Amino acid sequence: MKHEHIIKNVLPGSIAEELEIEAGDKLLAINNCEIEDVFDYHFYVNDEELVLLIQKSDGEEWELEIEKDYEEDLGIEFEQGLMDEYRSCRNKCMFCFIDQMPKGMRDTLYFKDDDSRLSFLQGNYVTLTNMSDHDIERIVNYHLEPINISFHTMNPELRCKMLHNRFAGDALKKVERLYEGGIQMNGQIVLCKDINDGEELERSIRDMIKFIPYLQSVSVVPVGLTKHREGLYPLEPFQKEDAKQVLAVIHRWQEKLYKEYGIHFIHAGDEWYILAEEEIPEEERYDGYLQLENGVGMLRLLQNEFEEAYEDAKGDEIARKVSIATGVLAFPYIKKMADKLTGKYPNTEINVYSVQNNFFGELITVSGLITGQDLIAQLSGKELGERLLLPCNMFRSEEEVFLDDVTLSEVEETLQVHADIVKSSGRDFVEAIISEKDSN
């Protein structure tokens, strides 16, 4: 099969622009090697000397010789980010969040990816059930890392049950090959009550230890349960005492593994500490925040960044009135930071609102899954001041659109307030509140 990769965009000032490569051209080969997908492209394009075979829009073929620095980018973007079709998930996991979404949302939200190339490019987690031996060999040969793996359990039979895939247990053998190839990995376990917790969690941790140091970290996060679970596997939410037991297991293993390997390795998602009503660990316990995207250490990092920004803040007497909307999970921490900030800015009034997730159900407490309709319904009639601050994770990447397709402008128009999207750091939090930019 001949692979042709259509170029979508050429970055200004790039090597590709200098060579008069244009949008609509096709990349046919690099160094006489056909490019199957983004794995091949990233490997071959790193070389200092390249020969590109480009087909122009009129069918003419150009052979372009390039000398550049090692790993210097060519400045080419392709119509398909993976330079191939996306691989959808073949599993039907008992805890899959996509299966728990209501009907009628945009089509892209129902696509389940399980593509190792997205793991390498974007940090997505993959189950390995969709990866062929050819994929594994290319990852090892090209040394593409890190690869993020959804383990869930190291018990092969239980994994088949949880993923509803008879090959899910055998797929764990691919971790051995990645380990032998020296590929850095991170792992995750979505914990389901009375399924893969307790003794099964102990077993999983024991069995994953053998992959240290290439397996750098494993996060344990509680299953997210929406109110849309009709016809799905019956799962129960974790309670306070369950969370305490999970944390006891993780903390015991952290202490043991830190003594033996110098890393804590197994990490609890922030939700466990909220549910158990225990203090968030100190920064050192997170081994450099390897699992932030999984909600591991986000609150600790936010608090530490806020404290640094607070120490640097000069304070003033300017009158301000702003509001902040957040999820139930982060609300106590955001409220505490806002209250402290008024110590240096006494004429700044900050109203912090906790938005309950009625769209997905009250068990979903993270701000990243709050919809525009819930935000509007619960903030209507509230004191919002001059500006409403919203965390960036409420929105689609680089767009001002909520999960339910409500737009930021619709929120502003309905609530009659100017809204600012705030990045996730503690310093951005402080700067957004004390900002003096015109809100009219």
N, C-alpha and C positions, 0 to 999 in steps of 0.2 A: 504493500500500500504506500503510495506516494503522499508525503505530508507537505502541504502548502500552508504557510502561516501568514495571514493578511495583516499588514501593518496598519494600525489604527491611528497612531500619532507619532510624530518625531519631535523630540524636545528641542527647543531653541538653544543654539550654541553647542549642540552635541556633535559627537563624531559623525553620527548618521546624517545630520543636517549638512555638515561640511561635504559629505560624499553625495549629496543631492538625492538621498533616499527620501521617499515621500509616502504620505498616507495613501493606501491602496496598493502599494507595492507588495510583493510576496517574498518572504524569506524561504529559499529552497534548501540551502545547505550551509554549513560552516566547516571549513577545512575538509571539504569533500565528504563530510558526514551528514547524513540526513537527520533532521531534528524531529524527534518523535513528539516531544512536549517540553514543558518548561524545565524539567530536570535536565534534559540534554542541553537546552539553551544555556542555562546557568553554568553548566560545567564547561562547555566549549568556549563561551564568550569571555571567560576569565583570562584566556591566554594573551600573551603580549603581541603575538603575530597571528593574524586571522586572515582567512580568505572567505569572503561572503559571496554566495551566489544569490543574486536578487533578480526576480522577474518583475519588470516594469509593467504598468497598466496596459501598455500596447503590445505586450507579449515578448518584448526584447529582454534578453537575459544579460545582466551585468555581473562580471566577476571583479570584486573589489578587494584589494589588498590593504590591510590595516596594520599599523604598528601603534601600540598604545601601552599604557602602564598596566601591570597585572591587576585584575579585578576592576579596571576602569570601565564604566558603563558606556554602552553605545548610544543610549538615549532613544531606544525604540520601545514603543508600547504596542501590544498586539490586541486584535479585536477580542480574542479569547484570552483571559488572564493566564489560564493554564496551558494555552496553545493546544488544547484538546478539549473534548467534552468533559463536563464535570461528572464525577462518579457518585451516583446516589447510593444511599445506605441500603443494604440488603437485610438488615436486621429488623426485628420488631420488638425493641426493648420494652420490658414491662414498665419502665420509668420514663419513656421518651416524652419530652416536653411537647414536641410538635403534635403528637397524637392527642394531646390534652388541650389543643387550641380550638376555639369555637369556629364554626364554619363562617364563610363569607369574608375572610380576610384576604389580602393580596396573595397571589399565587406563590411568590418567592418565599413567603414565610412557611410554606408547607414542604419546601424542598429539603430533604435530609441528605446532607453531604457526609461522605465517609472516605475522603480523598486524601491520601498521604501527601500529595503535592500541596494541598492547602495547609496541612500540618507544618510543612517546611516553610511555606511562604507567609502564612498568616497566624500560625500558632494553633490552628484548630486541632481538636483531639480526634483520633481515629481508633477504631476497634481492631484493625488489622485484618478483619474478615474479608475486606475488599482488595487486599494486596496480594499480588501474585509473587512467585519466586523471582520473576524478572524484575518487579518493582524493588524487592528487597536487595537484589544484586546491584541495581543501579544506585540505590541510596548508599550502599556500602562502598561501591567503586568510586562514586562521585563525592563521597563523604558529605552528604547533605544532612545537616543537623541544625537544631535538635528536632527530633520527631516526638510528638506528644501522643501518648497512648491512653485510651480509655480501658483500663484493666477491669475495674468493678469487682472482680474476684479472681483469685489464682486457682480456684477449684474448677477444673475443666467441665465437669458435669453441670455444676451450678451456673457457670458462664453460659453454657448452651441454653439453659432454662431462662436466665435473665435476658439474654439477647434474642431468644426465640430463633436460634440459628444452630443447626446441628454441627456446623464447622467452627463455632466460636471457641470451643475448647482447644482444638488443634491449632488455631490461629496464635495461641500464646507461644507456640514453639518458634514463631518468627522473632520474638523478643530475644531468644538465644542467639539467632543469627545477627541481629543488630548489635548485641552485646559483644559477640566475637569480632564484629567488624569495627568496634570502638566508636559506635555512633552514640552521641549524647541523646538522652531521652528524659522526658518528664512523664509522670503518670497521674491518673486520677481514678478515684473510686467514688461513684455515686452510691451512697449508702441507703439501703431500703430496710425498713424495720422488720426484724425477724426473718430476713432473707440472707443478707451478706454481712450482717453486723455480728457482734459477739465473737464466738469462736471462729467463725468464717473470716472476720476481719483480722483476727490474730494470725490465722493461717496465711492470709494474703500478704500481710506484712512480713512474716517469716520467709515466705517464698520469694518475695521481691528483693530482699536484702542481698541475695547472691548477684544481683545486677549492678550493685554499687561498684565503682564510682560512675559508670556510664549512665545508669539511671540515677539522676541527680536529686529528684524530689518526687513525692507522691502526695497529692491532695486528697482529703476525704471531705466530701460535701454532702449535705442531706438532700434527699430526693425532693424535687419541687413538685408539689401537688396542686393542680388547679381544680376548679369546680366542674370542669368538663371531662369527667372520666367515665362516662357511661360506656359500658361494654369492655372496659379495660381491666387489667389485673388488679384485684383489690389490695391497695397499699394503704397503710396507716401512717399518719404524721407522727414524728418524734415528739416526745414530751420532755419537760425539764429534766427529769431523772434519767431518761435515755441519753440526753445530751451529756450529762455529767459522766455517765459510764463510758461513752465514746471518748470523751476528753481524757478520762483516766487511762484508757488503753493507749491513746496516742502519746500522752505525756510520759508514760512509763517507757515506751519504745524510744521516744526522743532522747530521754536521759541515757538509756543504754547505748543507742547508736552514736550519740555525740561522743561518748567516752571511747568507743571503738573506732569510729571513722572520722570524727571531727565535723560531722554534719548531723542535722536533726532529721533529715530525710522525709519523715512522714509528718504532714501538716494538716491541721484542722481548719476548715473554712470558718470565716468570722461568725456565721450564723450559729454555730455550735456554742460559742461563748455567750452570745445574746440569749439564746434559749436556756442555757444553763445558769445564766446570771453570774458569770465569772468574768474576771478581768481579762482584757485582751493582752496577750503576751508582749514582752519587750521586743524591740526590733531585732536583737541578736538571734532570737529564736527562729526567724524566718529565712535564714541562710541567703540573704540578698534578694528576698521577694521574688522567687522564681515562679510563684503561682498566683500572682496578682490577678490575672484575668479570670481565675477561678474563684475570686473573692476570698483569697487567703492573704491576710495581712493588710488589706485595703484600709481598714479602720485605723490600724496602728500607724501606717504610713501617713494617712490623712492627719491624724492627731499630731504626729511629730513635725510634719511640714507646717501645720498651723502654728505650733509653738514657736518654731523658728521665725516664721513671718510675724508673729505677734511680738516677739522680742525686738524685731527690726522696725516695727511700726512706730511712727513718731507721735501719733495721736493728734487730735485737733478738736475744735469746738463747733465745727460745721454741723448744721442741722440736716439730717437725712432721715428718710423713712423708706425702708426696703422690706421686701418679704422673700422668704425662701420656701420652696416646696421640695419635699424629699419623701422617700419611702419610710415605712414603719421601722424597718431595720436600723437605718442610720439616724433616725430622728433624735434620739437622746444625745448622740454625739454632736450632731449639727447644732442642736439647741444649746448645749454646753459651750461650744466654741463661740456661738453668736453672743451668748450672755457675757462671756469673758471679754470679747472684743469691745463691748460697750464700756468696759473699764477705762479704756484709752480714748474712746470716742463717745463721751457721755451724752451728746446731743443726737446720736444716731439711734434710731428706733428700728429694731429688727424683729419682725414677726416670722417665726418658723412654723410651718404647717406640715403635719404628717398626713400623707395621702394614702388612704386604704385602697387596696386593689380590689375593686368590685368587679372589674372586667374578667380577671382570671380567678378571683377568689381571694379571701382574706389570708390564706396560708402563704400567698406569694407576697413577700415583704420588701423585695429589692426595688430601688428606684428605677433601675433599667427596664422594668416591665410595667411601668405606669403608663396608662394611655391618656391621650388628650381629653377624652370624654370624662374620665374619672377626675382629672385635674380641674376641668371646667366645673363639673358638678359640685366638687367639694370646696372650691375656692370662691365660688359665686357668693357675693354678699360679705366676703371677708375683707378685713383691712389689709390692702396690698401695698399702699404707699406709692412712691414714685416709680419703683421698679420691682419686677418679680424675677428672682434668680432661679434658674432651673439647671440641674446637672446635665452635662453633655450626654451621659449614657441613657437619657430618656429618648434620644433621637437616633434616627437612622444615620449611619456613618456619613458625615459631611453633608447632611441634609437637615432641614428644619421641619421634619415630619415625625410624628409619633407612630407607634406600632399600629394604631388603628386608623392611620392615614389622616388624622387631624393635623393641621399645620400649625406652626408657631403663630403665624399671623391670625389664624382663626381664634387661637387662645387669647391673643392680645385684643382682638376686636370684641370678643364676647365678654372678657373680664375688664375691658377698658383700662389696661395697664401696659406699659412697655415691659417686655420680657428680654432678659439677657441669658444666653447659654454660657454656663461656667464650666471651665475645664476641671478635671478631677483632683487637682492638687490642693493642699492646704493653703499655699501661697496665693493661688488663683482665687480661692474662697475669700481670703482677706481683701485682696485687691478689688474684687468685684463689688464687695460691700462698700468700700470707702471710695470707689471710683467717682470722679467728678464730671464724667462725660454727660452731655446733655441728653436727657431722656425724653424730650419732647419731639 
